[in-house]
């Protein structure tokens, strides 16, 4: 096959199975971006013109798709949920600076809210359901959801302010500081940041000159429910930045911690997993407790690295497309799976692992721990486990299939 896999089938059985096999849901193009929220996944393809919403837990199914035409593409998108509801809404930012909000269940409908910006922007969402927008000119907008008298959801742009820093690169993230969901914007020179929430705007100086050889910031990553920011520089240096806001006045402080250079990294629940290309191990750090764990050894080079939402497990996709699962507290390898095709990215929530596959599908895997007391209950909740089959019946089916296989022409010729 094109992906390098050699597969052998007994012709009659393969044709019969193929006729009975339902078609798997797929996008038109290969998926490059995935975001998860509750039971919904939203994906974007490489051309940035195909936005798709999925139900991904247990099995993947497509809810709706929006296809953009002509020269319009999606620069970014963000997700929010409605309190006490399963409804998910998607804010889309297009390359011609339009903000549009859709229900994830009906992406092909007209937008519920639209707003035109005058310049490029970045978009973020908060756990409480607020959208934050920061433009390259330093203007910050907030868009909140409201329930009308007839129980309908509407979105309104409520606040806009002008930041007092140069932020054309729009290095930004959302953190929770003293219980307040705050937008963090780092200046282009990496030497200061602005903290904005509904109550105040605070500016803090940043000095990383003693940690990095290049002050050129590449990306920043934050945890929306924590006060931790991760700064990644062009020289591949990683610095964690714990942001503390004083409740009594408009002052803040930073606690910086530097780490070894990394090519791939993942931050979840104060845990940092980091990997350098060409090596066969990755490092784990607990930033909250300042603990560096023993490196986890790999069989080959790492292609993807991911932590689950609670940072209980680490997942590494290793050449050639072998997925490993490790438990962090005791470094134990819990699972090893050969993945049937190339993987463009991996993302997790607390209980599920989602792989965007080269064949344009989402592959969903349940995260299971053999020491989990709820394991049997969780497995039985899967759709494939709703029909119980006695072990004797399973053995009979296995024996019959093996007998048919050993008597096949393919095996005799080999």
Secondary structure, DSSP 4 states (H G I P E B T S, - for coil): -TTS------HHHHHHHHHHPPPPP--SS-EEEEEEETTEEEEEETTS-EEEEEE-SSS-EEEEEEE--TT--EEEEEEEE-TTS--EEEEEEETTSEEEEEEGGGTTS--SEEEE-SS-EEEEE-TTS-EEEEETTSEEEEEEEEE-TTS-EEEEEEEEEE-SS--TT-EEEEEEETTEEEEEEE-TTSSEEEEE-SS-EEEEE---TTT-S---EEEEEE-TTSSEEEEEETT--EEEEEEEE-SSSS-EEEEEEEE---SEEEEETTEEEEE-TT-SEEEEEETTTTEEPPPEE-SS-EEEEEE-TTSSEEEEEETTTEEEEEETTTTEEEEEEE-SS-EEEEEE-SSEEEEEETTS-EEEEE---TT-TTHHHHHHTSGGGSS---HHHHHHHHHHHHHHHHTSHHHHH-
